[in-house]
Amino acid sequence: MQGIQVQIVTWNSLAHMERLFRGLRKQKGVNFKIVIIDNLSQDGTLDWIKKNAPEATIISNSQNLGFAKAHNMGFKICSEKYALVLNPDTELGENFLLETVNLMESYKNIGSCGGVLYKKAPKNDENGIFDSCGLKMTIYGKIVDINENKVQNAKFEPKIDVFGISGACVMYRISALNKISDKNGIFDERFGSYKEDVDLAWRLKKAGFSAKISAKAICYHERQFGAGEKKEKNDIRKILSRRNHILMLKKNLSKKDAFKIPFIFFYEIAKFFHSALFERNVLKAYKDIFK
């Protein structure tokens, strides 16, 4: 069985560590190693890992480098065929690694593979609530998580082929990543955090690699931020997300997308005027990208 590097970027993630490693220890039938890239946690995250998960390799940064740059540090030291990018606020279901790698071994052109992510796990007779079953792009250039917030039902079968995989839990083929890496890195380090996973998915797709979902691979994703987050953090997320979305479109739109461009243009204009009227703070996103 091919080796896997599971790489996790932490930043004050202590509350999630027990659950995260509980999921990792359910994995059987594969050879994998764990790499933690820590962005200057101050809450005891590293102390917990050193005590409770000494098998993990730790890269300790002296500042918060963000998601993209930190994960690129993990890719640089990866000597395995596959790398699983995993958020700290997740718990892998049993045999997640085995199921995704088996699928990738079956199709040599797969650049990325994911599973079914739940916000709320199915329990007894109670249905679960989906977080993501892959990413899709609408004709307006909007990126959405497939089935997000939908309730699971007995007839559910995820699509196998998708545009890309959520960066919360995604298996990459390292040889594919190396082929599309450029001066800005595998994950584009200009993005910092937000939409860097979509940008990478798009670049892999343009290079001829597919993205697939393994229906048997389950992961639970307890998002760190939600409806109750502080307004300041929510505003920062909106600004970064909007800025990075525009950067992603500028980078990746090509002649092949000509039929989408009018829809994307008018959709983005509508978003701009909505921000001008109701989200004046978000206008900073446009100043940052076009300065």
Beta strands, then each sheet from edge to edge (+ up, - down):
strand 1: 3-10
strand 2: 31-38
strand 3: 57-60
strand 4: 82-86
strand 5: 90-92
strand 6: 110-120
strand 7: 129-132
strand 8: 135-137
strand 9: 143-145
strand 10: 161-162
strand 11: 169-173
strand 12: 210-221
sheet 1: 3+ 2+ 1+ 4+ 11- 6+ 7-
sheet 2: 3+ 2+ 1+ 4+ 11- 6+ 12+ 5-
sheet 3: 3+ 2+ 1+ 4+ 11- 6+ 12+ 10-
sheet 4: 8+ 9-
end
